């Protein structure tokens, strides 16, 4: 007998994956591939993807994941994706161009925004080319043929759901990333559109996460071999779905360790920072908000250094070798973001004593990398706490970066909070998607288990190590 399951499509910054998940949250099968990016030579800092190519890739991954999952009956499908990325839709409903979060085609027009403070007040974030509105401005100014064909645009996850159902809607957590959405009012803003000279006619209707968009298109059902009555459910931003997988409460802090590391607090009212260090986003529920700082590229640094120093070894081997190293051998500063700094660190590296010691090992470089990640997270956590105090005795964590227990211990030691992690942490956004499918279909009973709790230790020793890291970072700042 076929078991009920959901098909979850997750389009991240570095890769796209499709998972088959039971309503209980058990992942039955996953297929993944790298995102297919190309450079756009019309801009100094631009990267894009062909949405039609990506859709073909998603279809192939879905078939693989389904084939690996045994006999299942797909009851619902949903999508999650990187934030800030968008796909433009043409006048005939065709997919035109995909612009990911790492596309900065709008950077040249950042200074044309008349009142950035007002944008921050309404949109909950300081306006930069990271966000969708400036991607649209860049497209309009330099890719006029594409712009003349553009009728609307969607977040990447909403575009996937449009491909599945034929219905174009924009989900609220994703709309928070556009600079065109009044986060407090939970609606599109004509005032914000005016700052970018964008017509409100570009904006599709809004719809909440965890609601039914409609049945899957017959062509998709036939192509994938799934039931024609499977429902397409509105998903949301990958960070919010990862948070949802943990089932946290208001005032909880969650650290999502992926390619980048958002440090977020769940709040029940619209808060902003007088110093404009934080972002305020809509959560995927009806009334909640997420207050956020972000440590920037962290997990990606770890992945790339693993590929250099441990190309054929597992993360377990790294953890074993870390046990035999010492902090004094090497310190790193690798370009993460700090909310209190006005400019990012664009040059970084490792510092160690010379001549090179015979005791210096590959594990020392990885330990220094993990410590750099953790100190950057802690700095951003402190900025978050300056806006809204965190009084709970614990923090939640999830994401693939948290598979390092060393990193979890560092987090506990610096924050002096117990670090909690669920058994679903490595597939957090996918499991969050299963939660939303359960919501939409009225299914209850999914309860993730707390897999591990790491308690703080040696506060004074790690405070000294933290001060040494700050000095190292300042060395590299002088080299900018």
Buried (B, 14 or more C-beta within 10 A) or exposed (E): EEBBBBBBBBBBBBEBBBBBBBBBBBBBBBBBBEBEBEEBEEBEBBBBBBBEEBBEBBBEBBBBBBEEBEEBEBBBBBBBBBBBBBBBBBEEEEBBBBBBBBBBBBBBBBEEBEEBEBBBBBBBBBBBBBBBBBBBBBBBBBBEEBBEBBBBBBBBBBBBBBBBBBBBBBBBBBBBBBBBBBBBEBEBBEEBBEBBEBEEEBBBEBBBBBEBBBBBBEEBBEEBEBBEEBBBBBBBBBBBBBBBBBBBEEBBBBBBBBBBBBBBBBBEEBBBBEEBBBBBBBBBBEEBBBBBBBBBBBBBBBEEBBEEBBEEEEBEEBBEBBEEBEBEBBBBBBBBBBBEEEEEBEEBBBBBEEEEEEEBBBBBBBBBBBBBBBBBBBBBBBBBBBBBEBEBEBBBBBBBBBBBBBBBBBBBBBBEBBBBBBEBBBBBBBBBBBBBBBBBBEBEEBEBEEEBEBEBEEEEEBEEBBEBBEEBBEEBBEEE
